[in-house]
């Protein structure tokens, strides 16, 4: 059984953190380490993490030396990873129980070091556990195959479903950017000549706003996407404009789900 290093950044997430951690610890693929970095929370998140660590040795929390945002928190966890695979889950989302089992089996034959899956959306006030989740019609479908060109037009990979093969790629860190670090990481992997493969089965649950809403947080990502295309990917203004249009269209489409 392959060891999976699960990366989770935490910042003032006490209200949802317990359910997120339990969704990892109840995976049918049990050979995992949960690498959690607390980004100087003030709501008792670290105390909760330490309690989980006392109960299960697979939970490995650390406190960031200084507050640096989600990207840096993830990188601190990635640097500690020992697994064959590195997977990502935020502290307000959930994995369904067979997520890692299905995805590691899929990754073993996918002929790509980066894999992802379909996932469900749930309302922000959902207070259940992953084992209680009732599948709904709000599904973000994974494309079967994504290459660098397709990713420039749209970010097709939900971070809560992404997993990369550390034995092939090494410990790939996220670029030091305020936001969109996950998108930048997928692009950098693909720019190196690797494609990504998608598993159509929904295996995770994303905490979102109600169907039909486009949050101000999503709208604020426009400026970060533009900076990513121009500064990180060094695209021309016309190519950046086309990519940004695709990103906005994707946000509008997904907000209706």
N, C-alpha and C positions, 0 to 999 in steps of 0.2 A: 504494500500500500504506500503510495507516494505521500511524503510529508508536505502539507500545505501551510505556508506562512500567511496568516490573515492579518492584514494591516487595517487598523482602525484609529483615526484621529478623534480626539474628544475635546470639546470645549463647552462647558456648562450644559451638559446633556443628561443630567441626572434623571429627568422625567422619562426619557426614552432609552437610556443606556442599558438598563437591565434586560429589556426585551431583545435588544440587538445582540447582546452578548449571549443570551440563552439560545438565540437562533443559530449561533455558531456552535455552541457547546453541545447542542442536540443533533448535530449533523450525523447522518448515517456513516459518512466517511469521517472516522474519529481521529485519524492520524493528522493532527493539526497543532499549530501554535498560534495563539491569538496575541499579536503584538500591538498593544494599545499605548498611544502617546497622549498624555493629558497636556493640553496647551495652556497651563496655568488657569484652570477652572476655579471659580469661586463659589460653586453651588454644591459642593460635596461629591462631585463626580469621582475624584481621586479616592475618597474613602470607600465609595461603592466598588471601585476597581480593586482595591486592596482586599475587600471582603470576598470578591469573586476569586481572586488569586489564592486566598487561603483555602477556598473550597475546591479549586481545580488547578492543578499545576500547569495546565496548558495555557492559562491566562497569565501573560507576562506584561504587566503595566510598567510604565516609566513616566516621569514628569519631565517635560521639556525644560531645558535650562533657562529659557526665556520665551515669552510669547512670540510666536513666529508665523501663525496661521496654519491652515490645514495642510498645505503643501509641504511645509517644513516638518510638521508633525508626522506626516506619512513617510517622509524620507528618513527620519530618525528611526522609524519602525522598520523600514526596508533594510537599513544598514544592519539591523540585528537579525534579519531573516536567515534561517538555516534550511528552509524547505526547498523541495524540487520545484514547487510552484509558489507564486506570490499572488494572492487574491485580495480584493479590496471591499470593505463594507464600512459605510458611515454609521455613526452612533444613533441615527434616528431611522435607519432602514432595517429590513429583515431579510434573512435567507430562509427559504423553505427547506424542510429537513433533508431532502435528497439533492440539494444543490451541488455540493462538492462531489458526491458520488457520481452524479450524472456528468458533471463537467470534467472531472479527471478522466473518466472513461472516454469521453468525447475527445479531450485533448490528446490522449494517447494515440489516436488514429487520425487526428485532424490535419496533420502535415502543416501546422502553423504554430508558432510559439505564443501567439496571442489569441485567446478565445473569449467569447462573451455569450450571453443568453438573452432570451426574451425576459420581460419582467412585468409584474402587475404594478398598478398605481393604487394607492389607498389615500383616504382623506387624512389631513394632518392630525386630526383628533382621534385617530384610531388608537385604542388602548389595549388591544389584544396581543396574544403571543403568535409566533409564527406557526405553532402547531394548531392554533385555533382559526387561522385565516381561511376564509371561504373564497375560493376562486371567483373573480368577478369578470365582467366584460372589458375592464380597463387594462388592456394589454399593449405594451410597446413591443412590437415584433422585431426580432433580430434578423438581420439580413444574413443569408447563407455565407456570403463572401464579401469582404471589404478590403480594398487596396488603398494606397496612399491618395490617389486621385479622387476616389469616392469620399474619403475622409475629409479632404479639403473642402468639399462641397457641403458636407454635413458630418457632425459627430454622431456616428451610428452606434457607439458603444456606451451603454450605461455603466458608469463606474462601479456601481454595486454588483455588477455581474462580471467585470473584467478579471482575467487571470492570465498571467504570463509564465512561461517556462524559464525558470532561473538557470536551469542546466544548459540552456541554449543561449539566453540573452545576458546572463550574469545578473547582478543586482542593479537593475535600471532604476535610477532615481528620477523624480519629477523635477522639471525646471523650476528655478526659484522665481515664481510669478505669483502675484497676489491672488488671482483666480484663473481658472481654466488650466490648471497644472495637469490634471488628468488627461484632458484632450491633447495637450502638448506632448505628454508622454506617449500616447498611442501614435501620434504623428511621427515622433522621433523614431519609434520602433519600425514603423512602416517606411519611413524615409530611408532606412538602412536596408530595405529590400524585402522586408517580411510582410506578408498579408495577415489578415485576421479572419477567423472562421466563427460563424454564429450558430448556436444551438437554438432551434426554434421553441423549445419547451420553456414556458415561464417558470423561473426558479428563484426569483427574488421579489421583494415587495418594496416599492419606493414610496416614501411618505411625501405627498404632494398636496396642492390646493385642490379645491373641488373641480370637477370636470367643467371645462369651458372657461376657466380663469387663466389669465396670463399674469403671473406675479410680477411685482416690481423688481424682484431679484432677477428674474429671467430677463426682463428688459434691460437691466443694468449690465448684463453680460455682453451687450453689443459692443461697448467700448473695449472690453477685455478680449473679445474675439478679434476685433480689428487690430489690437496691439499684437496678438498672437500671430496673425497672418503677416503683418508688416515687419515686426521686429524679430520674432522667433523663426518663422518660416521664410522670411525675406521675400515675400511675394510682391509682384508689381501691384500698383493701385488697381488696374482693371481686374486682375485675378483675385485680389483681396475683396473687391466689391462683389464679384460673383460668389465668392465663398461666404461672405457675410449675408448676402441675400438668401443663400441656401440655409444658413444657420437660423435666420429669422423665420423662414418658412417652416423649418422643422419645429421650432418652438411653438409657432401658431398651431401647427397640426397636432403636436403632442398635447397642447393645452386643452384640446377638445376631448381628449380621452379621459 
